[in-house]
Amino acid sequence: MAAGGVDDVQAIAIALQMIGAFLYASDHHASGKLVWLEAGKGYGFPVPNNLRDMLIGDDKKFF
């Protein structure tokens, strides 16, 4: 996979959203087996707007 943008900052923002989308769309997330620090707190990555309804825990508050 690759992420690009009009500048470095946009490319990083898009790459972080891609990571978040990959995590939230994974079978591990769906099964509840994917945990970062504490169960149900989220993963710390933003997601694109069309996936915001999947956010959990702190991710739901901050992203």
BALOBA-1460 file (C-alpha; in Angstrom, 3 decimals):
// residues 63
<rec num="1" residu="m" x="0.000" y="0.000" z="0.000"/>
<rec num="2" residu="a" x="1.063" y="3.574" z="-0.517"/>
<rec num="3" residu="a" x="-0.134" y="6.991" z="0.615"/>
<rec num="4" residu="g" x="0.548" y="10.250" z="-1.148"/>
<rec num="5" residu="g" x="-0.523" y="13.847" z="-0.909"/>
<rec num="6" residu="v" x="0.183" y="17.345" z="-2.128"/>
<rec num="7" residu="d" x="2.763" y="17.684" z="0.665"/>
<rec num="8" residu="d" x="4.429" y="15.572" z="3.345"/>
<rec num="9" residu="v" x="1.881" y="16.436" z="6.046"/>
<rec num="10" residu="q" x="-1.071" y="15.363" z="3.914"/>
<rec num="11" residu="a" x="0.708" y="12.135" z="2.981"/>
<rec num="12" residu="i" x="1.284" y="11.327" z="6.674"/>
<rec num="13" residu="a" x="-2.345" y="12.135" z="7.555"/>
<rec num="14" residu="i" x="-3.601" y="9.858" z="4.783"/>
<rec num="15" residu="a" x="-1.195" y="7.084" z="5.801"/>
<rec num="16" residu="l" x="-2.459" y="7.253" z="9.407"/>
<rec num="17" residu="q" x="-6.060" y="7.037" z="8.176"/>
<rec num="18" residu="m" x="-5.149" y="4.028" z="6.063"/>
<rec num="19" residu="i" x="-3.707" y="2.291" z="9.129"/>
<rec num="20" residu="g" x="-6.851" y="3.109" z="11.125"/>
<rec num="21" residu="a" x="-9.094" y="1.821" z="8.341"/>
<rec num="22" residu="f" x="-7.074" y="-1.390" z="8.099"/>
<rec num="23" residu="l" x="-7.330" y="-1.955" z="11.871"/>
<rec num="24" residu="y" x="-11.049" y="-1.226" z="12.166"/>
<rec num="25" residu="a" x="-11.937" y="-3.275" z="9.062"/>
<rec num="26" residu="s" x="-9.897" y="-6.282" z="10.216"/>
<rec num="27" residu="d" x="-11.320" y="-9.605" z="11.306"/>
<rec num="28" residu="h" x="-9.361" y="-9.217" z="14.553"/>
<rec num="29" residu="h" x="-11.273" y="-6.038" z="15.420"/>
<rec num="30" residu="a" x="-14.594" y="-7.659" z="14.502"/>
<rec num="31" residu="s" x="-13.831" y="-10.616" z="16.763"/>
<rec num="32" residu="g" x="-12.829" y="-8.373" z="19.682"/>
<rec num="33" residu="k" x="-9.341" y="-9.889" z="19.870"/>
<rec num="34" residu="l" x="-7.516" y="-6.734" z="18.774"/>
<rec num="35" residu="v" x="-6.483" y="-4.669" z="21.817"/>
<rec num="36" residu="w" x="-4.139" y="-1.722" z="22.344"/>
<rec num="37" residu="l" x="-3.235" y="-0.978" z="25.974"/>
<rec num="38" residu="e" x="-6.751" y="-1.712" z="27.265"/>
<rec num="39" residu="a" x="-9.732" y="-3.510" z="25.753"/>
<rec num="40" residu="g" x="-12.393" y="-1.241" z="24.266"/>
<rec num="41" residu="k" x="-10.269" y="1.936" z="24.321"/>
<rec num="42" residu="g" x="-9.510" y="2.084" z="20.589"/>
<rec num="43" residu="y" x="-6.225" y="1.990" z="18.699"/>
<rec num="44" residu="g" x="-5.098" y="5.610" z="18.475"/>
<rec num="45" residu="f" x="-5.412" y="6.012" z="14.710"/>
<rec num="46" residu="p" x="-7.815" y="8.269" z="12.809"/>
<rec num="47" residu="v" x="-10.075" y="6.817" z="10.129"/>
<rec num="48" residu="p" x="-11.700" y="8.295" z="7.026"/>
<rec num="49" residu="n" x="-15.112" y="9.884" z="7.586"/>
<rec num="50" residu="n" x="-16.986" y="6.926" z="6.088"/>
<rec num="51" residu="l" x="-15.653" y="4.630" z="8.863"/>
<rec num="52" residu="r" x="-16.264" y="6.900" z="11.857"/>
<rec num="53" residu="d" x="-19.279" y="4.858" z="12.971"/>
<rec num="54" residu="m" x="-16.909" y="1.937" z="13.666"/>
<rec num="55" residu="l" x="-14.805" y="3.835" z="16.231"/>
<rec num="56" residu="i" x="-14.718" y="2.652" z="19.835"/>
<rec num="57" residu="g" x="-13.544" y="4.048" z="23.164"/>
<rec num="58" residu="d" x="-11.203" y="7.019" z="23.128"/>
<rec num="59" residu="d" x="-11.032" y="6.960" z="19.329"/>
<rec num="60" residu="k" x="-14.739" y="7.792" z="19.244"/>
<rec num="61" residu="k" x="-14.103" y="10.852" z="21.450"/>
<rec num="62" residu="f" x="-11.001" y="12.188" z="19.731"/>
<rec num="63" residu="f" x="-11.336" y="11.226" z="16.071"/>
